[in-house]
Amino acid sequence: MNYRGPPNPEEEISKVEEEMIVLRLAAAQKRQELLRKQDELDAKKLIYLSYAYTRAQTQCLAFAAAIHAALPRELRDAIYDHLIPPGLRHHVFEALDATGAPRVSANPLVSVSFFDPRCVLPASVPDRRDVWKSAAYVGEDMAREIAERWYHTGLFILDAEDCLLRKFLATDVWARGNVPGDAIRHLRINARFAADVTVLPKRIASDMRYLSSIGNKSTEIVFYVSWEYRVRRPYLLQAHLPLVQALTVLAGTVLRLRAQGYRKVKVQQGSSEHLGQDVTFVYDVRPSLFVREREEGDDDEESDDEFAGFWRTKGIGEALFPKKKA
């Protein structure tokens, strides 16, 4: 037997390295093959999903068209109420404040501006569960009705000092051809005035005039004042001067809307004990307390209108309940 001597370490290392290279090449080829097969599978999946999405869109359109043709509007509204729960609160404010900085609502649940588009969906519409927002899935007619129902059932809340009524009432956030001025049914305006304010500021008064553009006269328009007081006995109203002041500041707008036929105009106070107490009855008890005729020399810009409020500090009780003549 021939003796070959001890193995050469360099040769052994070289053989191992060659084997490792072969294994790496085989692994790389296998990985490339797996990637190629995965790409083929993804391409087939996209084809099938595209077909499935197209079929789903077609079926949704057909189903929506059948519902629209078979059911009256009242029943369709009941269906829409399952998509959009009634009574949702929508806080109307700008995304940026007067300085251009992002504006954050005091309500932690409010994170976006009202004026952000509501109907814009991402490219992956089929992956969403709210495809009913897209006219491509429900048709133009039903999409318009859904937007109307959203306006009808929601409560829209603004702050008077923001002066956003003009923009709000004319902004079609759904891009469906219907604007809040024609469709809203519930509007709340938060009115916070300083103690020394006795007339509605010009800027706010000018914005309030756009309330007259609301198309539905039965829309509930609530002015929400936030002083801490309440009226227990109206014949002692002279003890509640802040309330009289608030009512006086709002009198021009409230009485004008009433004269124009708006039947659900209210003033509510925000008291910790009586949240949302309706104090509109004070206008009905003695409307002359809050109304004066336009006098010669009045500035048209400063005067709200023939229902311009004015401030009385004496004789409030007598004005509300005049004494009978003996």
C-alpha positions as CSV (number, residue, x, y, z in Angstrom):
1,M,0.0,0.0,0.0
2,N,1.3,3.4,-1.0
3,Y,1.6,5.8,1.8
4,R,0.5,9.3,0.7
5,G,1.5,11.1,3.8
6,P,-0.6,13.5,5.9
7,P,-3.3,15.5,4.1
8,N,-2.4,18.9,2.9
9,P,-4.4,21.5,4.9
10,E,-4.4,24.0,2.0
11,E,-5.9,21.4,-0.4
12,E,-8.6,20.5,2.1
13,I,-9.5,24.1,2.7
14,S,-9.6,24.7,-1.1
15,K,-12.0,21.8,-1.6
16,V,-14.3,23.1,1.2
17,E,-14.3,26.5,-0.3
18,E,-15.2,25.1,-3.7
19,E,-18.1,23.1,-2.2
20,M,-19.4,26.2,-0.4
21,I,-19.3,28.2,-3.7
22,V,-21.3,25.5,-5.4
23,L,-23.8,25.4,-2.5
24,R,-24.2,29.2,-2.6
25,L,-24.7,29.2,-6.3
26,A,-27.4,26.5,-6.0
27,A,-29.1,28.4,-3.1
28,A,-29.0,31.6,-5.2
29,Q,-30.5,29.8,-8.2
30,K,-33.2,28.3,-6.0
31,R,-33.9,31.7,-4.5
32,Q,-34.2,33.2,-7.9
33,E,-36.6,30.4,-8.9
34,L,-38.7,31.0,-5.9
35,L,-38.9,34.8,-6.6
36,R,-39.8,34.1,-10.2
37,K,-42.6,31.8,-9.1
38,Q,-43.8,34.3,-6.5
39,D,-43.9,37.0,-9.2
40,E,-45.9,34.7,-11.4
41,L,-48.3,34.0,-8.5
42,D,-48.7,37.7,-7.7
43,A,-49.4,38.5,-11.4
44,K,-52.1,35.8,-11.5
45,K,-53.5,37.0,-8.2
46,L,-53.7,40.6,-9.5
47,I,-55.6,39.3,-12.5
48,Y,-58.0,37.3,-10.4
49,L,-58.4,40.2,-7.9
50,S,-59.0,42.7,-10.7
51,Y,-61.6,40.4,-12.1
52,A,-63.2,39.9,-8.6
53,Y,-63.1,43.7,-7.9
54,T,-64.7,44.5,-11.2
55,R,-67.3,41.9,-10.6
56,A,-68.0,43.2,-7.1
57,Q,-68.3,46.7,-8.4
58,T,-70.7,45.6,-11.1
59,Q,-72.8,43.7,-8.6
60,C,-72.8,46.6,-6.2
61,L,-74.0,49.0,-8.9
62,A,-76.7,46.6,-9.9
63,F,-77.8,46.0,-6.3
64,A,-77.8,49.8,-5.6
65,A,-79.8,50.4,-8.8
66,A,-82.3,47.8,-7.8
67,I,-82.8,49.2,-4.3
68,H,-83.1,52.7,-5.8
69,A,-85.8,51.6,-8.2
70,A,-87.8,49.3,-5.8
71,L,-87.8,51.2,-2.5
72,P,-89.3,54.6,-1.7
73,R,-87.0,57.3,-0.4
74,E,-88.1,56.7,3.2
75,L,-87.0,53.1,3.2
76,R,-83.8,54.0,1.4
77,D,-83.1,56.6,4.1
78,A,-83.5,53.8,6.7
79,I,-80.8,51.9,4.8
80,Y,-78.5,54.9,4.7
81,D,-79.0,55.3,8.5
82,H,-77.2,51.9,8.9
83,L,-74.3,53.2,6.9
84,I,-74.2,56.6,8.6
85,P,-75.5,56.6,12.2
86,P,-77.9,59.5,12.8
87,G,-76.9,62.2,15.3
88,L,-73.2,62.4,14.4
89,R,-71.7,65.7,15.5
90,H,-69.6,67.6,13.0
91,H,-67.5,70.4,14.4
92,V,-66.9,73.0,11.7
93,F,-63.6,74.8,11.9
94,E,-60.6,75.6,9.7
95,A,-57.6,73.4,9.6
96,L,-55.3,76.4,10.2
97,D,-55.8,79.3,12.5
98,A,-55.4,83.0,11.7
99,T,-51.6,82.8,12.1
100,G,-51.3,79.8,9.7
101,A,-50.6,77.3,12.5
102,P,-52.5,74.0,12.7
103,R,-55.6,74.4,14.7
104,V,-56.5,71.8,17.3
105,S,-60.1,71.5,18.4
106,A,-60.9,71.5,22.1
107,N,-62.8,68.3,21.4
108,P,-60.3,65.4,21.5
109,L,-62.5,63.4,19.2
110,V,-62.2,66.1,16.4
111,S,-59.0,65.6,14.4
112,V,-59.8,66.9,10.9
113,S,-61.3,70.0,9.5
114,F,-64.9,69.8,8.3
115,F,-63.8,71.2,4.9
116,D,-61.6,68.2,4.1
117,P,-63.2,66.3,1.2
118,R,-65.4,63.5,2.3
119,C,-65.7,61.5,-0.9
120,V,-62.0,61.2,-1.7
121,L,-60.9,57.6,-1.3
122,P,-57.4,56.0,-1.7
123,A,-56.5,54.0,-4.7
124,S,-57.3,50.7,-3.0
125,V,-61.0,51.4,-2.8
126,P,-61.9,47.6,-2.9
127,D,-59.9,47.0,0.3
128,R,-62.2,49.4,2.2
129,R,-65.5,48.6,3.9
130,D,-66.9,52.1,3.1
131,V,-67.1,51.8,-0.6
132,W,-70.6,53.2,-0.4
133,K,-68.9,56.6,-0.3
134,S,-67.8,56.1,-3.9
135,A,-70.3,56.8,-6.7
136,A,-68.4,54.1,-8.7
137,Y,-70.0,51.5,-6.4
138,V,-73.4,52.9,-5.7
139,G,-74.2,55.1,-8.6
140,E,-74.5,58.9,-8.8
141,D,-78.1,59.0,-7.6
142,M,-77.6,56.9,-4.5
143,A,-74.3,58.7,-3.7
144,R,-76.1,62.0,-3.8
145,E,-78.9,60.7,-1.5
146,I,-76.3,59.3,1.0
147,A,-74.6,62.7,1.1
148,E,-78.0,64.4,1.7
149,R,-78.8,62.0,4.5
150,W,-75.5,62.7,6.1
151,Y,-76.4,66.4,6.0
152,H,-80.0,65.7,7.2
153,T,-79.1,63.6,10.3
154,G,-75.9,65.2,11.5
155,L,-75.5,68.1,14.0
156,F,-73.2,70.8,12.7
157,I,-71.5,72.9,15.4
158,L,-69.8,76.2,14.7
159,D,-68.4,79.0,16.9
160,A,-69.8,82.4,16.1
161,E,-66.5,84.1,16.4
162,D,-65.0,82.0,13.6
163,C,-67.4,83.5,11.0
164,L,-67.5,80.4,8.9
165,L,-71.2,80.4,8.0
166,R,-70.8,81.7,4.5
167,K,-68.1,79.1,3.7
168,F,-69.8,76.3,5.5
169,L,-73.2,76.7,3.9
170,A,-71.7,76.8,0.4
171,T,-69.0,74.1,0.6
172,D,-69.9,70.8,-1.1
173,V,-67.5,68.5,0.8
174,W,-69.0,65.4,-0.8
175,A,-68.8,66.8,-4.4
176,R,-72.3,65.5,-5.0
177,G,-74.0,68.7,-6.1
178,N,-75.6,69.4,-2.8
179,V,-74.4,72.0,-0.2
180,P,-75.1,72.3,3.5
181,G,-77.3,75.4,2.9
182,D,-79.8,73.2,1.0
183,A,-79.6,70.0,3.1
184,I,-78.7,70.6,6.8
185,R,-81.5,70.1,9.4
186,H,-79.6,70.7,12.7
187,L,-77.2,73.6,13.3
188,R,-75.7,74.8,16.6
189,I,-73.8,78.0,16.9
190,N,-71.8,78.5,20.0
191,A,-72.0,82.1,21.1
192,R,-69.5,83.4,23.6
193,F,-69.5,87.1,24.2
194,A,-67.6,89.2,26.7
195,A,-69.5,90.8,29.5
196,D,-69.2,94.2,28.0
197,V,-70.5,93.3,24.6
198,T,-74.0,94.7,24.1
199,V,-74.4,94.5,20.3
200,L,-73.4,91.8,17.9
201,P,-69.9,92.6,16.5
202,K,-70.1,93.7,12.8
203,R,-68.0,90.8,11.6
204,I,-70.2,88.3,13.3
205,A,-73.4,90.1,12.4
206,S,-72.4,90.1,8.7
207,D,-71.7,86.4,8.8
208,M,-75.0,85.6,10.6
209,R,-76.9,87.1,7.7
210,Y,-76.0,84.0,5.7
211,L,-78.3,82.0,7.9
212,S,-81.1,83.3,5.7
213,S,-79.7,81.2,2.8
214,I,-80.6,78.0,4.5
215,G,-83.2,76.5,2.2
216,N,-85.3,74.5,4.7
217,K,-87.4,76.7,7.0
218,S,-87.8,73.9,9.5
219,T,-84.1,73.6,10.1
220,E,-83.3,73.7,13.8
221,I,-81.0,76.6,14.4
222,V,-79.8,76.7,18.0
223,F,-77.7,79.6,19.5
224,Y,-75.8,78.1,22.5
225,V,-74.7,80.7,25.1
226,S,-72.4,79.5,27.8
227,W,-73.0,81.8,30.8
228,E,-73.6,80.1,34.1
229,Y,-77.1,81.2,34.9
230,R,-80.6,79.9,34.7
231,V,-84.1,81.4,34.7
232,R,-86.5,80.0,37.3
233,R,-89.0,82.8,37.4
234,P,-89.2,85.1,34.4
235,Y,-90.8,87.9,36.4
236,L,-87.4,88.2,38.2
237,L,-85.5,88.5,35.0
238,Q,-83.9,91.8,36.2
239,A,-81.8,89.6,38.4
240,H,-80.4,87.8,35.4
241,L,-78.9,90.7,33.5
242,P,-76.2,88.5,31.8
243,L,-79.0,86.4,30.2
244,V,-80.9,89.5,29.1
245,Q,-77.6,90.8,27.6
246,A,-77.0,87.6,25.7
247,L,-80.6,87.6,24.4
248,T,-80.2,91.2,23.4
249,V,-77.0,90.6,21.5
250,L,-78.7,87.8,19.6
251,A,-82.1,89.4,19.2
252,G,-81.5,90.9,15.8
253,T,-80.5,87.6,14.3
254,V,-83.1,85.5,16.1
255,L,-86.1,87.8,15.4
256,R,-85.1,88.3,11.8
257,L,-84.9,84.6,11.2
258,R,-88.3,84.2,12.8
259,A,-89.8,86.9,10.6
260,Q,-88.4,85.1,7.6
261,G,-90.3,82.0,8.5
262,Y,-87.7,79.8,10.2
263,R,-89.8,77.9,12.8
264,K,-87.1,76.2,14.9
265,V,-84.8,79.0,16.0
266,K,-83.8,78.6,19.6
267,V,-81.5,80.1,22.2
268,Q,-80.1,77.7,24.8
269,Q,-77.9,78.3,27.8
270,G,-75.0,76.0,28.7
271,S,-75.3,75.6,32.5
272,S,-73.7,72.9,34.5
273,E,-77.0,72.2,36.2
274,H,-79.3,72.7,33.2
275,L,-77.4,71.8,30.1
276,G,-79.2,73.1,27.0
277,Q,-82.1,74.8,28.8
278,D,-84.2,76.6,26.2
279,V,-84.6,80.3,27.1
280,T,-86.2,81.4,23.7
281,F,-89.5,82.0,25.5
282,V,-88.2,85.3,26.8
283,Y,-88.5,86.7,23.3
284,D,-92.2,85.6,23.2
285,V,-93.0,87.1,26.6
286,R,-92.3,90.6,25.6
287,P,-90.7,91.0,22.2
288,S,-90.8,94.8,22.4
289,L,-88.0,94.6,25.0
290,F,-85.6,93.6,22.3
291,V,-87.0,95.5,19.3
292,R,-86.6,99.1,18.3
293,E,-87.5,101.0,15.2
294,R,-84.7,102.3,13.0
295,E,-84.2,105.9,13.8
296,E,-83.0,108.7,11.5
297,G,-79.3,108.9,11.5
298,D,-78.7,105.2,12.2
299,D,-75.6,103.8,10.5
300,D,-76.8,101.0,8.2
301,E,-73.5,99.1,8.7
302,E,-73.7,99.2,12.4
303,S,-77.4,98.5,12.7
304,D,-78.3,94.9,12.2
305,D,-81.8,95.5,10.8
306,E,-85.2,96.5,12.0
307,F,-84.8,93.9,14.8
308,A,-81.6,95.3,16.1
309,G,-81.3,94.7,19.8
310,F,-80.6,97.3,22.4
311,W,-79.6,97.2,26.0
312,R,-82.0,98.2,28.8
313,T,-80.9,98.2,32.4
314,K,-84.1,99.6,34.0
315,G,-87.7,98.5,33.9
316,I,-87.0,94.9,32.7
317,G,-89.6,93.4,35.0
318,E,-92.2,96.1,34.1
319,A,-91.5,95.6,30.4
320,L,-92.1,91.9,30.7
321,F,-95.1,92.1,33.0
322,P,-96.5,95.7,32.8
323,K,-98.7,96.6,35.8
324,K,-102.4,96.8,35.1
325,K,-103.9,100.3,35.2
326,A,-106.1,101.0,38.2
